[in-house]
Amino acid sequence: MTRIAPRWWPALAILMTACTGAPEVPVPTSLQLQPVSTLRVGESLTLGAEVRDQWGQVMAMPVTWTSSQPQLAAVQGQTVTASRLTPTDRPLTLTATVGTMQATMPLTTTGLEVTLGTYALSGQATLGTAVFARFRPEPGGAVPNSAVTFTAPDGQAVLTDLVRLGAADEVSSAWAYSAQTPPQSGTYRASLGGSGVAYRAADEVDAAFKAPFAAAASVTIHPDRTYEVQADLTGQPVVLATAFNQAARFFGQATANELPKRGTVSLAPGTYSTGVFTLPLKLGAVPFATPTPLTFNLTYQGTGAVTLP
């Protein structure tokens, strides 16, 4: 006898197949970061990210974080720590990765940054100490009108009142040198007070390092008060600056490809001693345009006396 299947059997078979199929597995489909925009130098924070599946449910998955410039702000696990100020020409980016998904966000570091090194003075056998400091306020903040205090590796206060920021013109960077302050190898710590907040920074110094002097350095002053600075900076990533009486009265800064440097002197008539500094950055430039060099090694050599009419 032949049996005829009811017409509803095909539909039942399809339904049974669908019911017995493997369940759909959650797949990470979105990655959202907890926003962070600024971080103060010397401080750390925990980074956060949320992973969701195709149904919008939160998934517990490991997130790998990286920094585009770890020398400025480094990531360890889920924690980012700021050590130096970020430049405006190359913003720092934090990247979170989960599988093939990535999400990024920019980070600007704020607060105090110090860079120290040795100071070599021609004719002096011992080295002194040089320092460069910068300060970036938080959004809407101001530069504290205060001196930066320094503590040497041996715990002694050094370079007292030599570097002052703030003041009426909102000075955000300053530098100083002391031939009478011998450098120490190790960690120097600095602080700057303002509005009840203490900003802190630190830097490592190699007390044995001595920057080379510029070769064939000379300063010429002409009767019409124009000047010309010559030097050989071949192979040296430094800036040449000129000063009268070893004071911070510069009348020219130049890199190797900008020499000879020419210009006009605007000082009172008289006889002055001239000299040249070599330093690793241009002073007076846009404070946050580029990263500060990791060391601030400085030299000064006299180039003779000149008489201004």
C-alpha positions as CSV (number, residue, x, y, z in Angstrom):
1,M,0.0,0.0,0.0
2,T,1.3,3.4,-0.9
3,R,1.3,6.2,1.7
4,I,0.9,9.8,0.6
5,A,2.7,12.3,2.8
6,P,0.7,15.2,4.0
7,R,1.3,18.5,2.2
8,W,2.6,20.2,5.4
9,W,5.6,17.8,5.8
10,P,8.1,19.9,3.8
11,A,7.4,22.9,5.9
12,L,7.8,20.8,9.1
13,A,11.1,19.5,7.8
14,I,12.4,23.0,7.2
15,L,11.3,24.1,10.6
16,M,12.9,21.1,12.3
17,T,16.2,21.7,10.4
18,A,16.2,25.4,11.6
19,C,15.5,24.4,15.1
20,T,18.3,21.8,15.3
21,G,21.0,24.1,13.6
22,A,24.0,25.4,15.6
23,P,23.4,28.6,17.6
24,E,24.9,31.9,16.3
25,V,28.2,32.8,18.1
26,P,28.6,36.4,19.5
27,V,31.2,38.3,17.4
28,P,32.9,41.5,18.4
29,T,31.6,44.2,16.0
30,S,32.2,47.5,17.7
31,L,34.9,49.1,19.9
32,Q,34.2,52.3,21.8
33,L,36.8,54.2,23.8
34,Q,36.3,56.1,27.1
35,P,37.4,59.6,26.0
36,V,40.6,61.1,27.4
37,S,42.0,64.3,26.0
38,T,44.7,65.5,28.4
39,L,47.1,64.1,30.9
40,R,49.5,65.9,33.2
41,V,53.2,65.1,33.0
42,G,54.2,62.7,35.8
43,E,50.7,61.3,36.2
44,S,49.0,58.1,35.1
45,L,45.5,57.0,34.3
46,T,43.7,53.8,33.4
47,L,42.4,53.6,29.8
48,G,39.0,52.2,29.2
49,A,37.3,50.6,26.1
50,E,34.0,48.8,25.5
51,V,33.6,45.9,23.1
52,R,30.1,45.0,21.9
53,D,28.8,42.1,19.8
54,Q,26.4,42.1,16.8
55,W,23.5,42.3,19.1
56,G,24.9,45.3,21.0
57,Q,25.8,43.3,24.1
58,V,29.0,44.1,26.0
59,M,31.7,41.5,25.6
60,A,34.6,40.8,28.1
61,M,37.5,40.8,25.8
62,P,41.2,41.9,26.2
63,V,42.1,45.2,24.7
64,T,45.7,46.0,23.6
65,W,46.8,49.6,24.0
66,T,49.7,51.4,22.2
67,S,51.1,54.9,22.1
68,S,52.4,56.5,18.9
69,Q,55.2,58.2,20.9
70,P,56.0,56.2,24.0
71,Q,59.0,58.5,24.8
72,L,56.3,61.2,25.7
73,A,53.5,59.0,27.1
74,A,54.0,55.3,27.5
75,V,51.4,52.5,27.9
76,Q,51.8,49.6,30.2
77,G,48.8,47.3,30.1
78,Q,45.8,49.5,30.5
79,T,47.7,52.4,32.1
80,V,49.2,55.4,30.3
81,T,51.8,57.6,32.0
82,A,52.9,61.0,30.7
83,S,56.6,61.9,30.9
84,R,57.0,64.8,28.5
85,L,55.0,67.4,26.6
86,T,53.5,66.5,23.3
87,P,54.3,68.6,20.2
88,T,51.8,70.4,18.0
89,D,53.5,69.3,14.8
90,R,53.2,65.5,15.6
91,P,50.2,64.8,17.9
92,L,50.3,61.7,20.1
93,T,47.8,59.0,19.4
94,L,46.6,56.2,21.6
95,T,45.4,53.1,19.8
96,A,43.2,50.3,21.2
97,T,43.1,47.0,19.3
98,V,40.8,44.0,19.6
99,G,41.3,41.4,17.0
100,T,41.1,43.2,13.7
101,M,39.3,46.2,15.1
102,Q,41.1,49.4,16.1
103,A,40.1,52.7,17.6
104,T,42.2,55.8,18.2
105,M,42.1,59.0,20.1
106,P,44.6,61.9,20.4
107,L,46.2,62.8,23.8
108,T,47.8,66.1,24.7
109,T,50.1,66.2,27.8
110,T,50.1,69.2,30.0
111,G,52.0,70.6,33.0
112,L,55.8,71.0,33.6
113,E,58.6,69.5,31.6
114,V,62.3,69.9,32.4
115,T,65.3,68.8,30.3
116,L,68.8,69.0,31.9
117,G,72.3,68.5,30.8
118,T,75.9,69.7,31.2
119,Y,77.3,73.2,30.7
120,A,80.8,73.4,29.3
121,L,82.6,76.8,29.5
122,S,85.7,77.3,27.4
123,G,88.7,77.7,29.7
124,Q,87.0,75.9,32.6
125,A,88.0,72.4,33.3
126,T,84.9,71.4,35.3
127,L,81.4,71.2,33.9
128,G,78.3,73.1,35.1
129,T,74.6,72.3,34.8
130,A,72.1,73.6,32.1
131,V,68.4,73.3,32.2
132,F,65.4,74.0,29.9
133,A,61.8,74.1,31.2
134,R,58.4,74.3,29.5
135,F,54.9,74.5,30.9
136,R,51.6,73.9,29.1
137,P,48.5,74.7,31.1
138,E,45.3,72.7,31.1
139,P,42.6,74.0,28.7
140,G,41.5,77.4,30.1
141,G,44.4,77.5,32.6
142,A,47.4,79.8,32.9
143,V,51.1,79.5,33.4
144,P,51.9,79.8,37.1
145,N,54.0,82.9,37.9
146,S,56.6,81.0,39.9
147,A,60.2,79.8,39.8
148,V,60.9,76.1,39.1
149,T,62.6,74.4,42.0
150,F,65.1,71.6,41.3
151,T,66.4,68.8,43.5
152,A,69.6,67.0,42.5
153,P,70.1,63.2,42.7
154,D,71.8,63.7,46.1
155,G,68.6,65.4,47.4
156,Q,70.1,68.9,47.5
157,A,68.3,72.0,46.1
158,V,70.1,73.4,43.0
159,L,69.6,76.1,40.4
160,T,67.6,78.0,42.8
161,D,65.5,80.9,41.3
162,L,67.2,80.6,37.9
163,V,64.2,79.4,35.9
164,R,61.0,81.5,36.3
165,L,57.9,81.0,34.3
166,G,54.6,82.9,34.1
167,A,54.9,86.7,34.8
168,A,52.9,89.3,32.9
169,D,53.7,88.0,29.5
170,E,52.7,84.4,30.3
171,V,56.2,83.0,29.7
172,S,55.8,79.3,29.0
173,S,59.5,78.3,28.5
174,A,62.8,79.4,30.0
175,W,66.4,78.2,30.3
176,A,69.3,78.7,32.6
177,Y,72.9,77.5,33.2
178,S,75.3,77.6,36.1
179,A,79.0,77.1,35.8
180,Q,79.2,76.9,39.6
181,T,76.7,73.9,39.9
182,P,78.5,70.7,39.0
183,P,76.2,68.1,37.3
184,Q,75.3,64.8,39.0
185,S,74.5,61.6,37.2
186,G,71.0,60.4,38.0
187,T,67.4,61.7,38.3
188,Y,66.8,65.4,38.8
189,R,63.3,66.3,40.1
190,A,61.5,69.6,39.6
191,S,58.3,71.2,40.8
192,L,56.3,74.3,40.0
193,G,53.6,75.6,42.2
194,G,50.5,77.5,41.1
195,S,46.8,77.9,42.2
196,G,47.3,75.4,44.9
197,V,48.6,72.7,42.5
198,A,52.1,71.4,42.5
199,Y,53.3,70.4,39.0
200,R,56.2,67.9,39.0
201,A,58.7,66.6,36.4
202,A,61.9,64.6,36.3
203,D,64.9,64.1,34.0
204,E,68.0,61.9,33.8
205,V,71.5,63.4,33.5
206,D,74.8,62.0,32.5
207,A,77.3,64.1,34.3
208,A,80.2,62.8,32.3
209,F,78.9,64.0,28.9
210,K,80.5,67.1,27.4
211,A,79.0,68.6,24.3
212,P,81.6,69.7,21.6
213,F,82.4,73.3,21.1
214,A,81.7,74.9,17.7
215,A,84.8,74.8,15.5
216,A,86.2,78.0,13.9
217,A,83.7,80.2,15.7
218,S,84.0,84.0,15.2
219,V,81.9,87.1,15.6
220,T,82.6,90.2,13.5
221,I,81.0,93.6,14.0
222,H,81.2,96.1,11.2
223,P,81.3,99.9,11.5
224,D,77.7,100.1,10.4
225,R,76.7,97.8,13.3
226,T,76.0,94.9,11.1
227,Y,77.4,91.6,12.4
228,E,78.4,88.2,10.9
229,V,78.8,85.0,12.8
230,Q,80.9,82.1,11.4
231,A,81.3,78.6,12.7
232,D,81.7,75.0,11.6
233,L,78.8,72.9,13.0
234,T,79.4,69.9,10.7
235,G,77.7,66.9,12.1
236,Q,76.4,68.6,15.1
237,P,72.6,68.7,15.6
238,V,72.9,72.0,17.5
239,V,72.0,75.7,17.2
240,L,74.6,78.4,17.3
241,A,73.7,81.5,19.3
242,T,75.7,84.7,20.0
243,A,75.8,86.8,23.1
244,F,77.5,89.9,24.5
245,N,79.3,89.7,27.8
246,Q,78.1,86.0,28.2
247,A,74.6,87.3,28.9
248,A,71.4,86.1,27.3
249,R,71.4,89.1,24.9
250,F,71.3,87.2,21.7
251,F,71.6,88.8,18.3
252,G,71.5,85.7,16.2
253,Q,70.6,82.1,16.3
254,A,71.4,79.8,13.4
255,T,71.6,76.1,12.5
256,A,74.5,74.7,10.4
257,N,72.7,75.4,7.1
258,E,71.9,79.0,8.1
259,L,75.6,80.1,8.7
260,P,77.1,82.6,8.2
261,K,74.5,84.5,10.3
262,R,74.1,88.2,9.5
263,G,72.1,91.0,11.1
264,T,72.2,94.3,12.9
265,V,73.3,95.0,16.5
266,S,71.1,97.4,18.6
267,L,73.1,97.9,21.8
268,A,74.5,101.0,23.4
269,P,78.0,102.1,22.2
270,G,80.9,100.4,24.1
271,T,83.3,97.5,24.2
272,Y,81.8,94.1,24.6
273,S,83.1,90.6,24.9
274,T,81.5,88.3,22.4
275,G,81.0,84.5,22.4
276,V,78.8,81.7,21.0
277,F,76.6,79.2,22.7
278,T,75.8,75.8,21.2
279,L,72.5,74.4,22.3
280,P,70.2,71.6,21.0
281,L,67.2,73.8,20.1
282,K,66.2,77.3,19.0
283,L,65.3,79.5,21.9
284,G,62.2,81.8,21.5
285,A,60.6,79.5,18.9
286,V,57.0,78.4,19.2
287,P,57.2,76.6,22.6
288,F,55.3,73.5,21.7
289,A,55.9,73.2,17.9
290,T,58.4,70.3,18.3
291,P,59.5,67.9,21.0
292,T,62.2,69.2,23.3
293,P,65.5,67.3,22.9
294,L,66.0,64.6,25.6
295,T,69.1,66.3,26.9
296,F,70.0,70.0,27.1
297,N,73.8,70.1,26.8
298,L,75.2,73.5,26.4
299,T,78.6,75.1,25.6
300,Y,79.9,78.6,25.6
301,Q,83.2,79.9,24.2
302,G,84.5,83.4,24.0
303,T,85.3,84.8,20.5
304,G,87.0,88.1,21.5
305,A,86.1,91.7,22.2
306,V,84.3,94.1,19.9
307,T,83.6,97.8,20.1
308,L,80.3,99.2,19.1
309,P,80.4,102.8,17.8
